[in-house]
Amino acid sequence: MLSRGLSRISGTTASTPGARSRKRLWAAAGVTALGFLVVLELTARRYGLPGPLTHQVAELVYRPKSGALLYAGLALTLVVLTWRQRFIAVAAALGIDAVLALTRWVFGIGGVGGIEGRAFGNGALWVVLGCGVVALTRRTGAERTLLLKGVGLGLLLVAGRKTGDTWLLITSRTRPQVLDPYVATADHALGNPSWVAGRIVEATGPIGSHVLDAVYGQLAVAAVVVALYQLRNVAAERRFPAHHLVRTFLVIGLLGPAIYMIYPVVGPVFAYGTGAFGTGSAHWAVAELWPHTPPPIGTPHPVVYDAITPRNCMPSLHTAWATAIFIHSRRAPRFLRVAGTFWLLATLTATLGFGYHYGIDLVAGVVFTLTIETTLRALDHGWNRLAVQQVAGGTAFFTALLLSVRFLPVRMAHHPWVAGPLVLLATAAVIYGYVRTTARWEPNPVPPAPRAEPQLEPA
């Protein structure tokens, strides 16, 4: 009785085996994430590169590479605070930014690693770390756990970006050969969509390019907008929802670069063009063909490429993340649903139209996301026969697609009316399976009670 009363006073419930197991799971996940960052830092140092931890620490003082991303991380942390605390946190972040910007201007301090970055963002990182200190020193029980989860969510978003950047640099140093000729040959089965989209974007002129570039570059910010809607009730309910967009984003960012290591591809604008924005590694290209002349069907083979360009095409993670935004915006208000649809279509257009990806990359990205999303939802709602079939089918098709592109690209190119529809039908089957599987987990809407008709009194 005494322990139960003390639990009520402290605002927590008595410890249960389930709660203890969840705490151990969170602790294990934290240790694993920290260990992964340390390993990645050491690996980057081995190749003479600053790792994610170095970049993160440097952004406490130097101009950050992406101030918008740091404030997006702060926004995720704010979901666990009251409105008064949110105003104080944002004011503190802006004040710290102003002081640091003035200090950098006086002493001539530049960006991280000598690269000139944004003039703001440090304050957001300082406030997120400050919330972590407050959680450890001034909070107890459930309040401490909730605040630490908010801090962890914000830091994970930022660390995920830094980790991804480091992964991409490592792929360029450790994978000298790329498989672009295989993907370009197999893409004939889909009608060389990157070449078609490239000519369309080129015809739109600078306006279309600027719009698509803005959409492409601020994908993480768009994801935070949808995530904030999903997490809008965390402060009131004092708990996070079982599943939200940030979880899917982080898993995609963790698994995707690992596939880049075994399937290195640089993209049409690099392998068959002049490089991004007309500069870069044009002399490493197989031929200067993109976007006006589709590559010929020959005998594909690995080609050596530079040690700078990331091998980040297969699968297209921008497509994967945009697909996740689209999925998680379906139960949002109309404005967010329209925005999610626009972001997906604009991202698909940008990835192809800028020559960053082949059509096969986009197909792989969609299947990649749907398989991950099904797995995460099944972990929350429980595995059933449909969920097992969906995850197994998505994994099998994803693997078969990569193997076909690697070992059967010429046959795919010579039989486009067989290979192309087969790839698209298999993708449609994965999409249909995902909708059918997750529909079982969606709450059934409660129909409104019938309104009673007014009774007229007799005259």
C-alpha positions as CSV (number, residue, x, y, z in Angstrom):
1,M,0.0,0.0,0.0
2,L,2.8,2.4,0.9
3,S,4.6,1.8,-2.4
4,R,1.4,2.3,-4.3
5,G,0.7,5.6,-2.5
6,L,4.2,6.8,-3.2
7,S,3.8,5.9,-6.9
8,R,0.6,8.0,-7.0
9,I,2.4,10.9,-5.4
10,S,5.3,10.8,-7.8
11,G,3.0,10.6,-10.8
12,T,4.1,7.1,-11.8
13,T,2.7,3.7,-11.6
14,A,4.3,0.7,-9.9
15,S,7.0,-1.0,-11.8
16,T,5.8,-4.0,-13.7
17,P,7.7,-6.7,-15.6
18,G,6.4,-5.1,-18.9
19,A,7.6,-1.7,-17.9
20,R,11.0,-3.0,-16.8
21,S,11.4,-4.9,-20.1
22,R,10.5,-1.7,-22.1
23,K,13.1,0.2,-20.0
24,R,15.7,-2.4,-20.7
25,L,14.8,-2.3,-24.4
26,W,15.1,1.5,-24.5
27,A,18.5,1.3,-22.7
28,A,19.7,-1.4,-25.1
29,A,18.6,0.7,-28.1
30,G,20.4,3.7,-26.7
31,V,23.6,1.8,-26.1
32,T,23.4,0.3,-29.6
33,A,22.9,3.6,-31.2
34,L,25.8,5.2,-29.3
35,G,28.0,2.3,-30.2
36,F,27.0,2.5,-33.9
37,L,27.9,6.2,-33.9
38,V,31.3,5.5,-32.3
39,V,32.1,2.8,-34.8
40,L,31.1,5.1,-37.7
41,E,33.2,7.9,-36.2
42,L,36.2,5.6,-36.0
43,T,35.6,4.3,-39.5
44,A,35.4,7.8,-40.9
45,R,38.6,8.8,-39.1
46,R,40.3,5.9,-40.7
47,Y,39.6,7.4,-44.1
48,G,40.6,10.9,-43.0
49,L,37.0,12.2,-42.7
50,P,35.2,13.8,-39.7
51,G,32.5,11.5,-38.4
52,P,29.0,12.2,-37.2
53,L,30.0,12.9,-33.6
54,T,32.6,15.4,-34.7
55,H,30.2,17.2,-36.9
56,Q,27.6,17.3,-34.1
57,V,29.9,18.7,-31.5
58,A,31.3,21.3,-34.0
59,E,27.7,22.6,-34.6
60,L,27.5,23.7,-31.0
61,V,29.7,26.7,-32.0
62,Y,30.4,26.8,-35.7
63,R,27.8,27.6,-38.4
64,P,25.7,24.5,-38.8
65,K,25.3,22.9,-42.2
66,S,21.5,22.9,-41.9
67,G,19.9,25.2,-39.4
68,A,16.4,24.2,-40.5
69,L,17.1,20.6,-39.6
70,L,18.3,21.6,-36.1
71,Y,15.1,23.6,-35.5
72,A,13.1,20.6,-36.8
73,G,14.8,18.5,-34.1
74,L,13.9,21.1,-31.5
75,A,10.3,21.0,-32.7
76,L,10.2,17.3,-32.1
77,T,11.5,17.8,-28.6
78,L,8.9,20.5,-27.9
79,V,6.0,18.0,-28.3
80,V,6.6,16.8,-24.7
81,L,6.6,20.4,-23.2
82,T,3.8,22.7,-22.2
83,W,3.0,25.8,-24.2
84,R,4.8,28.0,-21.7
85,Q,7.9,25.8,-21.8
86,R,7.8,25.8,-25.6
87,F,7.8,29.6,-25.8
88,I,10.7,29.8,-23.3
89,A,12.7,27.1,-25.3
90,V,12.2,28.8,-28.6
91,A,13.1,32.2,-27.2
92,A,16.2,30.7,-25.6
93,A,17.2,29.1,-28.9
94,L,16.8,32.4,-30.9
95,G,18.7,34.3,-28.2
96,I,21.6,31.8,-28.3
97,D,21.6,32.0,-32.1
98,A,21.8,35.8,-32.0
99,V,24.7,35.7,-29.5
100,L,26.7,33.1,-31.4
101,A,26.1,34.8,-34.8
102,L,27.4,38.0,-33.4
103,T,30.4,36.2,-31.8
104,R,31.3,34.5,-35.1
105,W,31.0,37.8,-37.0
106,V,33.4,39.5,-34.5
107,F,36.0,36.7,-34.4
108,G,35.5,35.5,-38.0
109,I,34.6,31.9,-37.2
110,G,33.3,30.1,-40.3
111,G,31.3,26.9,-40.9
112,V,31.8,23.4,-39.9
113,G,34.9,21.9,-41.4
114,G,35.7,25.1,-43.2
115,I,32.4,25.0,-45.1
116,E,30.3,28.1,-44.8
117,G,26.9,27.1,-43.3
118,R,23.7,28.7,-42.1
119,A,23.9,31.5,-39.6
120,F,21.3,29.9,-37.3
121,G,20.6,26.5,-35.7
122,N,23.2,26.4,-32.9
123,G,20.6,27.6,-30.4
124,A,18.2,24.8,-31.2
125,L,20.9,22.2,-30.5
126,W,21.8,23.9,-27.3
127,V,18.2,23.9,-26.1
128,V,17.7,20.3,-26.9
129,L,20.8,19.3,-25.0
130,G,19.6,21.6,-22.1
131,C,16.3,19.7,-22.0
132,G,18.3,16.5,-21.6
133,V,20.2,18.0,-18.7
134,V,17.0,19.2,-17.1
135,A,15.5,15.7,-17.5
136,L,18.4,14.1,-15.7
137,T,18.8,16.6,-12.9
138,R,15.3,18.1,-12.3
139,R,12.8,15.4,-13.3
140,T,12.0,12.0,-11.9
141,G,9.9,9.0,-12.9
142,A,7.5,9.2,-15.8
143,E,8.3,12.9,-16.3
144,R,12.0,12.2,-16.8
145,T,11.3,9.3,-19.2
146,L,8.9,11.4,-21.3
147,L,11.3,14.4,-21.5
148,L,14.2,12.1,-22.4
149,K,12.2,10.5,-25.1
150,G,11.5,13.9,-26.6
151,V,15.2,14.8,-26.4
152,G,16.2,11.5,-27.9
153,L,13.7,12.0,-30.8
154,G,15.1,15.4,-31.6
155,L,18.7,14.3,-31.4
156,L,18.0,11.1,-33.5
157,L,16.6,13.2,-36.3
158,V,19.8,15.3,-36.4
159,A,22.2,12.4,-35.8
160,G,20.4,10.5,-38.5
161,R,21.3,13.2,-41.0
162,K,24.9,13.3,-39.8
163,T,25.1,9.5,-39.9
164,G,23.7,9.4,-43.4
165,D,26.2,12.0,-44.6
166,T,29.1,10.0,-43.2
167,W,27.8,6.8,-44.7
168,L,27.7,8.4,-48.1
169,L,31.3,9.6,-47.8
170,I,32.4,6.1,-46.8
171,T,30.6,4.6,-49.8
172,S,32.6,6.9,-52.1
173,R,35.9,5.9,-50.5
174,T,35.3,2.2,-50.1
175,R,33.4,1.4,-53.4
176,P,35.6,2.5,-56.3
177,Q,33.5,0.6,-58.9
178,V,29.8,1.4,-59.6
179,L,27.1,-0.7,-61.2
180,D,25.4,2.1,-63.2
181,P,25.7,0.3,-66.6
182,Y,23.6,-2.5,-65.2
183,V,20.9,-0.3,-63.9
184,A,20.9,1.9,-67.0
185,T,20.5,-1.1,-69.2
186,A,17.7,-2.6,-67.1
187,D,16.0,0.8,-67.1
188,H,15.2,0.3,-70.8
189,A,12.4,-2.0,-69.6
190,L,10.7,1.0,-68.0
191,G,11.3,3.4,-70.9
192,N,14.4,5.2,-69.5
193,P,12.2,7.5,-67.3
194,S,15.1,9.6,-66.0
195,W,16.0,10.6,-69.6
196,V,12.3,11.6,-70.2
197,A,11.9,13.4,-66.9
198,G,15.3,15.2,-67.4
199,R,14.1,16.7,-70.7
200,I,10.8,17.8,-69.2
201,V,12.5,19.5,-66.2
202,E,15.0,21.1,-68.6
203,A,12.0,22.5,-70.7
204,T,10.4,24.1,-67.6
205,G,13.4,26.3,-67.1
206,P,14.8,27.8,-63.9
207,I,11.4,28.1,-62.2
208,G,10.6,24.4,-62.3
209,S,14.1,23.5,-61.3
210,H,14.1,25.8,-58.2
211,V,10.7,24.5,-57.0
212,L,11.8,20.9,-57.3
213,D,15.2,21.6,-55.7
214,A,13.4,23.2,-52.7
215,V,11.1,20.2,-52.4
216,Y,14.0,17.8,-52.8
217,G,16.3,19.5,-50.3
218,Q,13.8,20.1,-47.5
219,L,12.3,16.6,-47.3
220,A,13.2,16.3,-43.6
221,V,11.4,19.5,-42.7
222,A,8.3,18.2,-44.5
223,A,8.5,15.0,-42.5
224,V,8.7,17.0,-39.3
225,V,5.5,18.8,-40.2
226,V,3.6,15.6,-40.5
227,A,5.3,14.1,-37.4
228,L,4.3,17.1,-35.4
229,Y,0.6,16.5,-36.3
230,Q,0.9,12.9,-35.2
231,L,2.6,13.9,-32.0
232,R,0.4,16.9,-31.2
233,N,-1.3,15.2,-28.1
234,V,1.9,13.9,-26.5
235,A,2.1,16.7,-23.9
236,A,-1.5,16.3,-22.9
237,E,-1.6,12.5,-22.8
238,R,2.0,12.2,-21.4
239,R,2.9,9.4,-23.8
240,F,3.9,8.9,-27.4
241,P,1.7,7.1,-29.9
242,A,2.6,3.5,-30.7
243,H,3.8,4.3,-34.2
244,H,4.7,7.6,-36.0
245,L,6.6,8.8,-39.0
246,V,9.9,9.5,-37.3
247,R,10.3,5.8,-36.5
248,T,10.0,4.9,-40.2
249,F,12.3,7.7,-41.2
250,L,15.0,6.5,-38.9
251,V,14.8,2.9,-39.9
252,I,14.9,3.8,-43.6
253,G,18.0,6.0,-43.0
254,L,19.7,3.2,-41.0
255,L,19.1,0.3,-43.5
256,G,19.4,2.2,-46.8
257,P,23.1,3.1,-46.7
258,A,23.9,-0.5,-45.8
259,I,22.5,-1.5,-49.2
260,Y,24.5,1.2,-50.9
261,M,27.6,-0.6,-49.7
262,I,26.7,-3.8,-51.6
263,Y,25.0,-2.1,-54.6
264,P,27.0,1.1,-55.4
265,V,25.3,3.3,-58.0
266,V,25.9,7.0,-58.6
267,G,23.0,8.0,-60.9
268,P,22.5,9.1,-64.5
269,V,23.7,12.7,-64.2
270,F,27.0,11.4,-62.9
271,A,27.5,8.2,-64.9
272,Y,26.1,9.5,-68.2
273,G,26.1,13.3,-67.8
274,T,28.1,16.3,-66.6
275,G,27.5,15.9,-62.9
276,A,25.1,17.8,-60.7
277,F,24.6,21.4,-61.8
278,G,26.9,20.9,-64.7
279,T,30.0,20.5,-62.6
280,G,31.9,17.8,-60.8
281,S,33.0,14.4,-62.2
282,A,32.1,14.6,-65.9
283,H,35.5,13.1,-66.9
284,W,34.5,10.0,-64.9
285,A,31.3,9.5,-66.9
286,V,30.8,6.4,-69.1
287,A,29.5,8.8,-71.8
288,E,27.9,12.2,-71.9
289,L,24.4,11.1,-72.9
290,W,21.9,12.4,-70.2
291,P,19.2,13.6,-70.7
292,H,18.9,13.7,-74.5
293,T,20.3,10.3,-75.7
294,P,19.3,7.1,-73.9
295,P,22.3,4.8,-73.3
296,P,22.8,2.0,-75.8
297,I,22.1,-1.6,-74.9
298,G,25.5,-3.3,-74.7
299,T,27.4,-5.6,-72.4
300,P,27.2,-3.9,-68.9
301,H,30.2,-4.1,-66.6
302,P,31.3,-2.3,-63.4
303,V,33.1,1.0,-64.0
304,V,35.5,2.9,-61.9
305,Y,34.3,6.2,-60.5
306,D,35.8,9.0,-58.4
307,A,36.3,8.9,-54.6
308,I,33.9,11.8,-53.9
309,T,30.5,11.1,-55.4
310,P,28.3,9.1,-53.0
311,R,27.0,5.7,-54.2
312,N,23.5,6.5,-53.0
313,C,21.0,5.5,-55.7
314,M,19.8,1.9,-55.1
315,P,17.3,2.2,-53.5
316,S,16.2,5.8,-53.8
317,L,15.9,6.9,-50.2
318,H,14.3,10.2,-51.1
319,T,11.6,8.2,-52.8
320,A,11.4,6.0,-49.7
321,W,11.1,8.9,-47.3
322,A,8.6,10.7,-49.6
323,T,6.5,7.5,-49.7
324,A,6.6,7.4,-45.9
325,I,5.4,11.0,-45.7
326,F,2.5,10.2,-48.1
327,I,1.5,7.1,-46.0
328,H,1.5,8.9,-42.7
329,S,-0.4,12.0,-44.0
330,R,-3.4,9.9,-45.1
331,R,-5.2,10.3,-41.7
332,A,-4.3,14.0,-41.4
333,P,-6.4,17.0,-42.3
334,R,-7.0,17.7,-45.9
335,F,-4.2,20.3,-46.2
336,L,-1.6,17.7,-45.0
337,R,-3.0,15.0,-47.3
338,V,-2.7,17.3,-50.3
339,A,0.8,18.4,-49.2
340,G,1.9,14.8,-48.7
341,T,0.6,13.9,-52.2
342,F,2.4,16.9,-53.7
343,W,5.6,16.1,-51.9
344,L,5.6,12.5,-53.2
345,L,4.9,13.5,-56.8
346,A,7.4,16.4,-56.7
347,T,10.1,14.2,-55.1
348,L,9.6,11.5,-57.8
349,T,9.9,14.2,-60.5
350,A,13.0,15.7,-58.9
351,T,14.8,12.4,-58.4
352,L,14.3,11.5,-62.1
353,G,14.4,15.0,-63.6
354,F,17.7,16.0,-62.0
355,G,19.3,12.7,-63.0
356,Y,19.9,11.6,-59.5
357,H,18.1,8.2,-59.9
358,Y,17.0,5.6,-62.4
359,G,13.5,4.4,-62.6
360,I,14.4,1.1,-61.1
361,D,15.7,3.0,-58.0
362,L,12.3,4.5,-57.4
363,V,10.5,1.2,-57.7
364,A,13.0,-0.3,-55.1
365,G,12.5,2.7,-52.8
366,V,8.7,2.3,-52.7
367,V,8.9,-1.5,-52.0
368,F,11.6,-0.8,-49.4
369,T,9.4,1.6,-47.5
370,L,6.3,-0.5,-47.6
371,T,8.1,-3.5,-46.3
372,I,9.7,-1.5,-43.4
373,E,6.4,0.2,-42.6
374,T,4.5,-3.1,-42.5
375,T,7.2,-4.5,-40.2
376,L,7.0,-1.6,-37.7
377,R,3.2,-1.7,-37.6
378,A,3.2,-5.5,-37.1
379,L,5.6,-5.0,-34.1
380,D,2.9,-2.8,-32.5
381,H,-0.3,-4.5,-33.6
382,G,0.9,-8.1,-33.6
383,W,2.0,-10.4,-36.4
384,N,-0.6,-12.2,-38.4
385,R,-0.6,-14.2,-41.6
386,L,-1.2,-11.2,-43.8
387,A,1.7,-9.3,-42.2
388,V,4.1,-12.2,-42.5
389,Q,3.1,-12.7,-46.2
390,Q,3.5,-8.9,-46.9
391,V,6.9,-8.6,-45.3
392,A,8.1,-11.8,-46.9
393,G,6.7,-10.9,-50.3
394,G,8.2,-7.3,-50.2
395,T,11.6,-8.6,-49.2
396,A,11.5,-11.3,-51.9
397,F,10.6,-8.9,-54.6
398,F,13.1,-6.3,-53.5
399,T,15.9,-9.0,-53.5
400,A,14.7,-10.4,-56.9
401,L,14.7,-6.9,-58.4
402,L,18.3,-6.2,-57.4
403,L,19.5,-9.6,-58.6
404,S,17.6,-9.2,-61.9
405,V,19.1,-5.8,-62.5
406,R,22.6,-7.2,-61.7
407,F,22.5,-10.4,-63.7
408,L,19.6,-10.1,-66.2
409,P,19.8,-6.4,-67.4
410,V,20.3,-7.2,-71.1
411,R,17.3,-9.6,-71.2
412,M,15.2,-7.0,-69.4
413,A,16.2,-4.4,-72.0
414,H,15.6,-6.7,-75.0
415,H,12.1,-7.7,-73.7
416,P,10.7,-4.4,-72.3
417,W,7.1,-5.4,-72.9
418,V,7.6,-8.4,-70.6
419,A,10.0,-7.1,-68.0
420,G,8.5,-3.6,-67.6
421,P,4.9,-4.7,-66.9
422,L,6.1,-7.5,-64.8
423,V,8.1,-5.1,-62.5
424,L,5.2,-2.7,-62.3
425,L,2.6,-5.4,-61.6
426,A,4.8,-6.8,-58.8
427,T,5.1,-3.3,-57.4
428,A,1.3,-2.9,-57.6
429,A,0.9,-6.2,-55.8
430,V,3.2,-5.0,-52.9
431,I,1.2,-1.8,-52.7
432,Y,-2.2,-3.7,-52.7
433,G,-0.8,-6.1,-50.1
434,Y,0.3,-3.3,-47.8
435,V,-3.2,-1.5,-48.0
436,R,-4.9,-4.8,-47.4
437,T,-2.7,-5.8,-44.5
438,T,-2.7,-2.4,-42.6
439,A,-6.5,-1.9,-43.2
440,R,-7.0,-4.6,-40.5
441,W,-5.2,-2.5,-38.0
442,E,-6.9,0.8,-38.6
443,P,-9.6,1.7,-36.1
444,N,-13.1,1.3,-37.5
445,P,-14.8,4.7,-37.6
446,V,-17.8,5.0,-35.2
447,P,-20.9,6.1,-37.1
448,P,-22.6,9.1,-35.7
449,A,-25.7,8.5,-33.6
450,P,-28.9,9.2,-35.4
451,R,-30.4,12.6,-34.5
452,A,-33.7,12.4,-32.9
453,E,-36.5,14.1,-34.8
454,P,-38.4,16.8,-32.9
455,Q,-41.8,15.7,-31.8
456,L,-44.6,18.2,-32.5
457,E,-47.1,18.6,-29.8
458,P,-50.8,18.2,-30.7
459,A,-52.7,21.4,-31.0
